[in-house]
């Protein structure tokens, strides 16, 4: 079952990028977050996503702790305010919980959970999220198939919620040669009863080919970091899409829809004329006299295809001409007996 009604469903991962925007624009963190939500909504994104955590609960006191501590200023009250704002302007709010406390407070105002690749083997957290009985997006960066199956089982041991399995490469930014988009098809083969998505960490290419190809390969939920300035320093700005990238991607999807057309093979209206003009008919290779037997030596196959088709040649060979047939004349059954 599909988690979202729309395909593709595009998620703009604001993450912690709003802190950089706030510093650049000289505004509060909250105003920057709302500005980014506004811009995401304006360019047609379907959902925005943040990251909910407390540095104390996610990393030991090492270099990672210092990084997370820099970006853990928002908690339940702030994300509740952002969720309300998203509801007000008509865009879905999402945030990835990295600890049990975040799971609890997000449950009050969030309809779909995202599990980070980094927590794919964090079975206690996965089961706790599943206990909230809401659909789950499961990122699979740096994972083996066995680990993914264990995570899916952990969810299904607790709940019957819908699960989307997201191809992801845990490398920031992901080199194009490491994107491995064919893994989307492998996930679809291994998990045929689950929706497949893609969380992209490559730098946006000029024509948004990476994200578009992911959709064309079967990823119906697409997630990519989002910024208003790719030149900003920080974890994610350099590999984030901006509004112009979103417009390019959406144009690609419209074009794909146009060229994909219908799935069942059949002649098209635009082929009607060519079907008649370019196919072949059985014609007299030379003058055929009345009473002469039709043989391979006195017929040929030429355009247009408005006469007897060559596929019916066995019904013509051995028949007798009922009238004189001039060379290059399209033969029809009324001329034969």
C-alpha positions as CSV (number, residue, x, y, z in Angstrom):
1,X,0.0,0.0,0.0
2,X,1.2,3.5,-0.8
3,X,2.0,5.8,2.1
4,X,1.3,9.0,0.2
5,X,-1.4,9.6,-2.4
6,X,1.0,11.4,-4.8
7,X,3.8,9.9,-6.9
8,X,6.5,10.9,-6.8
9,X,6.2,12.3,-3.3
10,X,9.1,14.8,-2.8
11,X,10.5,15.5,0.6
12,X,12.7,18.5,1.2
13,X,15.1,17.7,4.0
14,X,15.7,21.0,5.7
15,X,17.4,19.1,8.5
16,X,19.6,21.6,10.3
17,X,20.2,23.8,7.2
18,X,18.0,26.6,8.6
19,X,20.7,27.4,11.2
20,X,23.0,28.5,8.3
21,X,20.3,30.5,6.6
22,X,19.5,32.2,9.9
23,X,23.1,33.2,10.4
24,X,23.4,34.4,6.8
25,X,20.2,36.4,6.8
26,X,20.6,37.8,10.3
27,X,17.3,36.3,11.5
28,X,16.1,34.0,14.2
29,X,16.4,30.2,13.8
30,X,12.7,29.9,13.9
31,X,12.1,32.6,11.2
32,X,14.8,30.9,9.0
33,X,13.1,27.6,9.4
34,X,9.7,29.1,8.4
35,X,11.3,30.9,5.5
36,X,12.7,27.6,4.2
37,X,9.3,26.0,4.6
38,X,7.7,28.8,2.6
39,X,10.2,28.4,-0.2
40,X,9.7,24.7,-0.2
41,X,6.0,25.1,-0.5
42,X,6.3,27.8,-3.2
43,X,8.4,25.5,-5.5
44,X,6.0,22.6,-5.1
45,X,7.7,20.3,-2.5
46,X,5.2,17.9,-0.9
47,X,6.8,17.7,2.6
48,X,9.6,19.2,4.6
49,X,11.6,17.2,7.1
50,X,13.8,18.2,10.0
51,X,15.9,16.2,12.5
52,X,14.9,15.8,16.2
53,X,17.6,14.9,18.7
54,X,19.5,15.8,21.8
55,X,23.2,15.7,21.5
56,X,23.5,13.9,24.9
57,X,21.4,11.0,23.6
58,X,22.9,10.6,20.2
59,X,26.7,10.7,20.6
60,X,29.3,10.2,23.3
61,X,31.5,13.1,24.2
62,X,33.8,13.2,21.2
63,X,33.9,15.2,17.9
64,X,30.5,14.0,16.9
65,X,29.0,15.2,20.1
66,X,30.3,18.7,19.5
67,X,28.8,18.7,16.0
68,X,25.4,17.5,17.2
69,X,25.4,19.9,20.2
70,X,25.8,22.8,17.7
71,X,22.5,21.9,16.1
72,X,20.2,20.7,18.9
73,X,18.6,24.0,19.9
74,X,15.1,23.0,18.8
75,X,12.9,20.7,20.9
76,X,9.3,19.7,21.3
77,X,7.9,23.3,21.5
78,X,9.8,24.5,18.4
79,X,8.9,21.5,16.3
80,X,5.3,21.7,17.4
81,X,5.3,25.3,16.2
82,X,6.8,24.3,12.9
83,X,4.3,21.5,12.5
84,X,1.5,24.0,13.1
85,X,3.0,26.4,10.6
86,X,3.2,23.6,8.0
87,X,-0.4,22.7,8.5
88,X,-1.4,26.4,8.2
89,X,0.3,26.8,4.8
90,X,-0.5,23.3,3.5
91,X,2.6,21.2,3.4
92,X,3.4,18.0,5.3
93,X,5.7,18.3,8.4
94,X,8.2,15.4,9.1
95,X,11.1,15.1,11.4
96,X,13.5,12.1,12.0
97,X,13.6,11.2,15.6
98,X,17.0,10.1,16.9
99,X,16.0,9.2,20.5
100,X,13.0,8.0,22.4
101,X,12.0,11.4,23.8
102,X,11.8,12.8,20.2
103,X,9.6,9.8,19.1
104,X,7.2,10.7,21.9
105,X,6.7,14.4,21.3
106,X,6.7,14.0,17.5
107,X,3.8,11.6,17.8
108,X,1.6,14.4,18.9
109,X,1.8,16.2,15.6
110,X,3.4,14.0,13.0
111,X,1.7,11.3,10.8
112,X,4.7,9.5,9.3
113,X,8.0,8.5,10.9
114,X,11.4,8.4,9.2
115,X,14.1,6.1,10.5
116,X,17.6,7.2,9.7
117,X,20.1,4.9,8.1
118,X,22.3,5.4,11.2
119,X,19.6,3.7,13.3
120,X,18.8,0.8,11.0
121,X,20.3,-1.6,13.5
122,X,19.0,0.3,16.5
123,X,16.3,-2.3,17.0
124,X,15.0,-1.0,20.4
125,X,14.4,2.5,18.8
126,X,12.9,0.9,15.7
127,X,10.4,-1.1,17.8
128,X,9.5,1.9,19.8
129,X,8.8,4.0,16.7
130,X,6.7,1.1,15.3
131,X,4.7,1.0,18.5
132,X,3.2,4.4,17.5
133,X,1.4,2.6,14.7
134,X,2.2,5.2,12.0
135,X,3.7,4.6,8.5
136,X,7.5,4.4,8.5
137,X,10.1,5.5,5.9
138,X,13.2,3.2,6.5
139,X,16.5,4.5,5.2
140,X,19.0,1.8,4.2
141,X,22.4,3.5,3.8
142,X,25.4,1.3,4.4
143,X,23.0,-1.7,5.1
144,X,23.1,-5.3,4.0
145,X,19.9,-7.0,2.9
146,X,20.0,-9.1,6.0
147,X,20.1,-5.9,8.2
148,X,17.2,-4.4,6.2
149,X,15.1,-7.6,6.7
150,X,15.9,-7.6,10.4
151,X,14.7,-4.0,10.7
152,X,11.5,-4.7,8.8
153,X,10.9,-7.7,11.0
154,X,11.4,-5.6,14.1
155,X,8.7,-3.2,12.8
156,X,6.3,-6.0,11.9
157,X,6.8,-7.7,15.2
158,X,5.2,-4.7,16.8
159,X,2.8,-3.2,14.2
160,X,1.2,-3.7,10.8
161,X,2.1,-0.2,9.6
162,X,3.0,0.5,6.0
163,X,6.7,0.6,5.4
164,X,8.7,2.3,2.6
165,X,12.2,1.1,2.1
166,X,14.5,3.9,1.0
167,X,17.7,3.3,-1.0
168,X,20.4,5.6,0.4
169,X,24.2,5.9,0.3
170,X,25.7,6.9,3.6
171,X,28.3,9.3,2.1
172,X,28.1,13.1,2.2
173,X,28.2,14.2,-0.5
174,X,27.7,10.9,-2.5
175,X,29.9,10.7,-5.6
176,X,27.8,10.1,-8.7
177,X,29.6,6.8,-9.3
178,X,28.6,5.7,-5.8
179,X,24.9,6.5,-6.2
180,X,24.1,3.0,-7.4
181,X,20.6,3.7,-8.4
182,X,20.1,0.2,-9.7
183,X,19.9,-0.8,-6.1
184,X,16.4,0.7,-6.2
185,X,15.4,-2.2,-8.5
186,X,17.2,-4.7,-6.3
187,X,15.2,-3.5,-3.3
188,X,12.0,-3.8,-5.3
189,X,12.9,-7.3,-6.2
190,X,13.8,-8.3,-2.6
191,X,10.8,-6.4,-1.1
192,X,8.0,-6.7,-3.7
193,X,5.3,-5.9,-1.2
194,X,6.8,-2.7,0.0
195,X,7.0,0.8,-1.4
196,X,10.5,1.8,-2.5
197,X,12.0,5.3,-2.1
198,X,15.3,7.0,-2.4
199,X,17.1,9.5,-0.1
200,X,19.7,11.3,-2.3
201,X,23.0,12.7,-1.0
202,X,24.6,13.5,-4.4
203,X,25.3,17.1,-5.4
204,X,22.4,18.3,-7.6
205,X,23.4,17.8,-11.2
206,X,22.6,20.5,-13.8
207,X,19.4,18.7,-15.0
208,X,18.5,16.8,-11.8
209,X,19.1,13.6,-13.6
210,X,20.0,11.6,-10.5
211,X,16.7,12.2,-8.7
212,X,14.7,11.8,-11.9
213,X,16.4,8.5,-12.7
214,X,15.6,7.3,-9.2
215,X,12.0,7.9,-9.9
216,X,12.1,6.3,-13.3
217,X,13.7,3.2,-11.7
218,X,10.7,2.9,-9.3
219,X,11.4,5.1,-6.3
220,X,8.1,6.7,-5.6
221,X,9.2,8.6,-2.4
222,X,12.1,10.9,-3.0
223,X,14.0,12.8,-0.3
224,X,16.8,15.3,-0.7
225,X,18.4,17.9,1.5
226,X,17.1,21.4,0.8
227,X,18.8,24.8,1.1
228,X,18.4,28.4,-0.1
229,X,22.2,28.8,-0.6
230,X,24.4,25.9,-1.7
231,X,27.6,27.9,-1.0
232,X,27.1,28.0,2.8
233,X,29.4,25.9,4.9
234,X,28.0,23.1,7.1
235,X,27.1,19.5,6.8
236,X,24.5,19.5,4.1
237,X,24.3,22.7,2.1
238,X,26.7,21.6,-0.6
239,X,24.7,18.5,-1.6
240,X,21.3,20.1,-1.1
241,X,18.8,21.1,-3.8
242,X,17.5,24.6,-3.9
243,X,14.2,25.8,-5.3
244,X,15.5,26.1,-8.9
245,X,16.5,22.4,-8.7
246,X,13.0,21.5,-7.5
247,X,11.6,23.3,-10.5
248,X,13.9,21.4,-12.9
249,X,13.0,18.1,-11.3
250,X,9.3,18.8,-11.5
251,X,9.6,19.7,-15.2
252,X,11.4,16.4,-15.7
253,X,8.5,14.5,-14.1
254,X,6.0,16.2,-16.3
255,X,8.2,15.3,-19.3
256,X,8.5,11.7,-18.2
257,X,4.8,11.4,-17.8
258,X,4.4,12.7,-21.3
259,X,6.9,10.3,-22.9
260,X,5.9,7.3,-20.7
261,X,2.4,7.2,-22.1
262,X,0.3,4.0,-21.9
263,X,1.8,0.7,-20.8
264,X,-0.1,-1.7,-23.1
265,X,1.5,-2.2,-26.5
266,X,-0.9,-1.3,-29.3
267,X,-1.0,0.9,-32.4
268,X,-1.3,4.6,-31.7
269,X,-3.4,7.1,-33.5
270,X,-0.3,9.0,-34.6
271,X,0.9,5.8,-36.3
272,X,-2.3,5.3,-38.4
273,X,-1.0,6.8,-41.6
274,X,2.4,5.3,-41.3
275,X,0.9,1.9,-40.5
276,X,-0.8,2.0,-43.9
277,X,1.9,3.7,-45.9
278,X,5.1,1.9,-44.7
279,X,3.9,-1.6,-44.4
280,X,3.9,-3.9,-47.4
281,X,1.3,-5.6,-49.6
282,X,1.4,-8.5,-52.0
283,X,1.8,-7.0,-55.5
284,X,2.1,-8.5,-59.0
285,X,5.8,-8.7,-59.8
286,X,5.0,-8.8,-63.5
287,X,1.9,-8.9,-65.6
288,X,-0.2,-11.9,-64.6
289,X,-2.7,-13.3,-67.2
290,X,-6.1,-14.6,-66.3
291,X,-6.0,-18.3,-65.4
292,X,-2.3,-18.1,-64.4
293,X,-1.4,-19.7,-61.1
294,X,0.0,-17.3,-58.4
295,X,3.5,-18.4,-57.4
296,X,6.5,-16.9,-55.7
297,X,8.0,-16.0,-59.0
298,X,5.2,-13.6,-60.0
299,X,4.5,-11.7,-56.8
300,X,6.5,-9.3,-54.7
301,X,6.0,-7.4,-51.4
302,X,5.9,-3.6,-51.7
303,X,4.4,-0.5,-50.1
304,X,1.8,0.7,-49.3
305,X,0.3,-1.8,-46.8
306,X,-3.3,-1.3,-48.0
307,X,-3.6,-4.6,-49.8
308,X,-3.1,-8.2,-48.7
309,X,-0.4,-8.4,-46.0
310,X,2.6,-10.6,-46.7
311,X,1.7,-12.6,-43.6
312,X,-1.2,-14.0,-45.6
313,X,1.0,-15.1,-48.5
314,X,0.1,-18.8,-48.0
315,X,-3.5,-18.0,-48.8
316,X,-2.5,-16.4,-52.1
317,X,0.0,-18.9,-53.4
318,X,-1.6,-21.6,-55.6
319,X,-4.6,-19.5,-56.3
320,X,-5.6,-18.7,-59.9
321,X,-5.9,-15.2,-61.3
322,X,-9.6,-14.5,-62.2
323,X,-8.6,-11.6,-64.4
324,X,-5.5,-10.0,-65.9
325,X,-3.4,-8.3,-63.2
326,X,-1.0,-5.6,-64.3
327,X,2.6,-5.4,-63.0
328,X,2.8,-3.5,-59.6
329,X,-0.9,-3.9,-58.9
330,X,-1.8,-4.6,-55.3
331,X,-3.4,-8.0,-55.4
332,X,-6.7,-8.5,-53.5
333,X,-8.7,-11.7,-53.0
334,X,-11.4,-10.6,-55.6
335,X,-8.8,-11.1,-58.3
336,X,-8.2,-14.7,-57.3
337,X,-10.1,-18.0,-57.5
